[in-house]
């Protein structure tokens, strides 16, 4: 039976002798790596080929070029789940307080720090991560499954709103990727539930960002989500998706609070998608965003540009009912053999929609072939099989 792997600890300090001492004292408890500067430490993260390379990071405060506070702030943005500890002298107290606020460090340790204190602090940070992961698994397995069910129901009740949700999800994912950050569970939930208010609105409401129906749907969606415990910040993101941009926190992403970045990603995605749905080209839609009275911060606009190229091209193909699968989108109205329309062009294909089509097909039949837009990879696979 193999021994369990030791937690991976990265220590960053510009004093090689101190790094060597820490490594000697902690190597029985952790797999210790070292870096003699903040840029070197960031490179270790950037060059990692298999996920996040370290479980915990400890950094000295005073280092030439880039301070520990600046380094940990940048690390928080790129890898928010990695706990960060700051090691500093008493004279750095004011800067350390700023680091606690900006870098959201887990623990502030003063020099000289006994090895047993470092070991205890690292273990407590690891325990916090373990508990957070347990909570995240519960959210992924339970809450996310419920959200998927609700969005599938939205697809049956209001196909247009469902299609918009899927487009928003792709945009939010692309913008977050352009910012070098993951789509965390709260932003993902806010995006997937952002249009759920259309379940209780009259059929076929207009999907215009400035229309009354949109404003009502955002408030209704936020009220629905607000009934779920611990979803306060999620329902806030949903409620504000159609509001004017908040007061700017600055030009750099590092100056924005986490909750504000997430809310702005969703708000910009909603507005950008509305411009595209209204017939504007991506370039025109970006210009409209930039020229608005409350434009997004420049770092969000740059990420929107990158998000445009991240989606797999869609190809028009004809398929049978048996070949219909998720990730496709109807390219023409779908009719029963009797002539009754079952689904409209533009509807995203989901498992719920496929089940509904199959149920009608058993009694009334469905006109085939079905015209769809399919991701290029799926279209190529269908062509090869034929």
N, C-alpha and C positions, 0 to 999 in steps of 0.2 A: 504494500500500500504506500503510495507516494505521499511525501510530506506536503501539507498545505503551503501554498506560496505566501511569502511574507508580503505585507503591504508595501507598496512602492512609494518611497519618500524622496522628494527632490529638495536639496538644501542649496540656497543661492546666497553667496557672500563673496566679496572681493578679497577676502583674506584667506589664502590657501591653507595656512596653518590651522585656522579656526575650522574650516571645512573638514580637514583631516581629523581633527579632534572629535567633531560631531560624528563623523562616519565611524570612528573607532568605538565611540560610546553607544551608538545606536544600532550597529550592524547586527547584533543578536536579535533585535526586535523587528527591524525593517530592512528591506532591500534599498539601501541608501545610494542615491546618485547625487552628484554635485555639479554646480555651475558657478563660474567665477564672475559672471556678470548677468544682468537682466536680459540683454539681447541673446546671449548664449542659451539661457533658460528658455526663452521664447522659441528659439530654433529647435530645441529638443522637442517641444510640443508640435511645431510645424512639420518637422521631418519624420514624426512617428508614422509608421505605415499601418499599424493595427490599433486603431482607437486611441484613447487618451493614455499617454505613457506613464502617468503618475497618479497615485491616489490622494496624496497630500503634498502641499508645497509650503516650505518655510523660507522666508526671505529676510535678509538684513535690510535695515532702513536706508542707511547711508552707503550708497555705491556711486562711483563716477559714471556720468553719462545718463543713466536712468535710475532714479531712486526706487527703493523697494515699494513705496506707495504707488508710484506710477506703474511699475511692473505688475503688481497685484491687481490694480484696476484694469489693466489690459487683459490680464489673465481671466478676471471675472467675466469680462465681455465675451471672450472666446470660449472659455470653459467654465461656465457658471457653477457646475456641479462639483468642481474640485475645491475642497476646503483650503483656505489660505491662512497662514499664521505669519505674524510679523515680529521680528526680533529687533529690538532697538534699545538705545540708551536713554537715560532719563532726560537728557538735553533735547531729545527729539520728540518730546511729549506732544507739543502742539501739532507737529506734522503727523504724528501717529494717530491723534484724534481725527485728523482729516482723512487719514487712510482708512480708519474704521468706517467712516461715513461713505467714502468713495469706492473703496475696494471691498467693502462688506466682509472684512476679515473675520475669521472665526475666533481667534485669540491673539491678544497682544502680550508678548513676552519681553521682559526687560533683561538687558545684559548686566552682569553675567548670569546666565540661566543654567541651573543644575540639570544634568542629563535626565534625572528622574522626572523633573517638571516637563521637559520637552516630551518625554515618552508618554506621560499621562495626558498631555494636551493633544498629542497626535492621536492617541487611542480614543479620546473623547470626540475628536473630529471624525474619525472613522465610524464611531458609533452613530453619530448624527447622520452621516451619509447612509449607513445601513437602515436606519429608521426611515429616512426619506425615501429610500428605494423601495422599502416595504409599502409605504403609502402610495408611491407611484405605481407599483404593480397592482395595488387595489384599484387605483383610478383607471389604469389601462384595461384591466380585466372586467371591471364592473361598470364604471361610469362611461368609459369609451364605448363599451358594447351597447349601453342604453342610448348614447348619443347616435350611434350608427343606426339603431332601430328608429329613432325619432326622425333622422334625416331621410331614411327610406320611406317612412310614412309621409313626409313632406313631398317626396317624389311622386307619390300617388295622388296626393291632394292638390299639389301645385307644382307641375313639372318644371315650369319656368323658374320658380324660386329655388328648386333643387339644383337645376343646372347652374344657376348663379352661385349657389353655395360651392359647387365643385370648382367653378372657375376661380372663386375667391380663395379657396383652399390652395389651389395651384399657385396663385399670385402671392399669397402670404408665405408659402413655403419658399418660393423663388426670392422674394425680398429678404427673408431671413437668411437664406443661403448667401445672398449678395452682401449681407452685413457680417457674414462669418459666424453666425450663431444658429443654434437649433431652434425649431419650433417647439417651445415647451408646452406642457399639457394645458396650461390655462389659456394660452393664445390659440392653441389648436381647438379647444372646446369653444372659445368665443367665436372663432371663425365658423365652425361647423354648425353652431346654433344661432348664428347671426341672422338667419332668414326664417327661423322657426315660427316667428310671429304670423307668417302667411298661412299657417294651419288654421288660424281662427279668423282670418280676414275673408271677405267675399271672394268668390272664384275670379281668377284672372285679373288681379289688380296690376296696375302698371308698375314696372320696375324702374322707375326713374329716381335718381338720387335726390332730386329736389321736390318730388311729389308728396302729397299728403299721405298716400298709402304707405310710402316708405317710412315716413316719420312715425306713423302708427305702428308699423310692424316692428321697428326697433324697440319702441317702448314696450310693446306686448312681449317680445322675445326676452327683454331684460326682466320684466316682471315674472315671467315663467321661470327663468333661471334663478332669479332671486329667491325663489322658494326652496332651493336646494342649499343645504348647509355648506358653509365655507366657500361659497361661490360669489362673494361680494365683489371681488375685483373682476371676475369674469362678466358679471352682469353690467358692471360699469363700462367695460370695453364695448359690450354690445350696445348699450344705451347711447354711447358717444360716437358710434360709427358714422353718423350722418351730421355731426356737429362741426362747427368751424374748428380749425386747428387751435389747440391750446396755446397759451403763451409759450414762446420758445424758451428752451432751457439752454440754448447755445448752439454753436455750429458743429461741435464735436460730439460724437455719440457718447464719449466718456462723461460728458456733462449732464446727460439725461438719466433720470431714475429708471429703473427696470420697468416698472409698471407703465411709465409714460412712453417708453420705446414700443412696448407691445401694443398699447392702445393706438399709437400713431401708425404702426405697421398695418393694423386692421383698417383704420380710418382711411389711409391712403389707398389701400387695396380696393376698398369699396368704391371710392370716388373714381379711381383709375378704371376699374371694371365697368362702371356706369358710362364713362366716356367711350370706351371701346364698344360697349353694347349700343351706344347711340350713333355709331358709324365712324368715329374718329380713328385715324391710324394711330399706331403706338407713338410715333413722333409727335403727332398733334395732341394726343392725350397727355403726354409728358409736358408739352408746352403749356397746356391748359392748367395742369397742376402747378407748374412753376410760376405762371402769371396770375394765379388766383390771389385774392386779397390776403389770404392766410396760407401761404405756400408751405409745403413740408420742408423740413431741414434738408440741407444739401446731401447729407449722407443717405437719407431715405430715397431721394431722387436718383442718386447713383445706383442704389440697389434695385430700384424699379427698372432701370435700363437693363441690368443684368438678368432680372427675372424674366424678361421677354424671350430670351433665348434658351431658357431651361426646359421648355415643354416639348415633348416628342411630337413631330409632325403628324397630322391626321390625314388619312387617305380615304377617298370615297370608294366603297366596295359594296357589292350585293351579297347578302348572306341568307342562309336558310334560318328557320327558327331554331334549329338544333345548334347552329353556329353562333347564335347571338350570345354575347358575353359582356360582363361589366367592362368599363372603360370605353365602350363604344358610345356613339351618340347618333340618334336617328337623323338621317339626312333628308327624309321626306315623311309626310304623315303616314301612319300605320293604320291599315283598315282591316276589319273583319271581312270574311268572304261575303257577308250579307251587305257590305257597303258602308257599315257604320264605322266611324273613326274611333280608334282605340287609343292612340297616342299621337301627339303633335311632333312635327319636325323640330329638332333642337333638344328633344328630351334625352337626358342622360340615361343610359341603360344600367339598371341596378338589378340585384337579385330579386327584389320585390316586384319590379316591372316585369322581369322574365317570368316570375311565377304567375303574375296576373295575365300575361299574354298566353301562357300555356293553359291556364284555366279556361279562357275564352276559346282557345283553339280546339279544345276537346269537344265543345258543343257547337261552335259556329264556324270554326276554321279561320285561318289568318292568311291574307294575301302574301304570297312569296314570289320572287325574292324580296327581302327587306333591305331598303337602301340605308346604309349607315356610314358614318365617318368612324374609322378605326385607327388607333395608333399604328404607325408604320410597322412596328415589330409584329403586331397581331395580323395586319394585312399581309405581310410577307409570309407569315406562317400559313395563313389560309391559302395563299397562292401556291405555296410549295406542296401543301397537302392535296390540292386539286390536280 
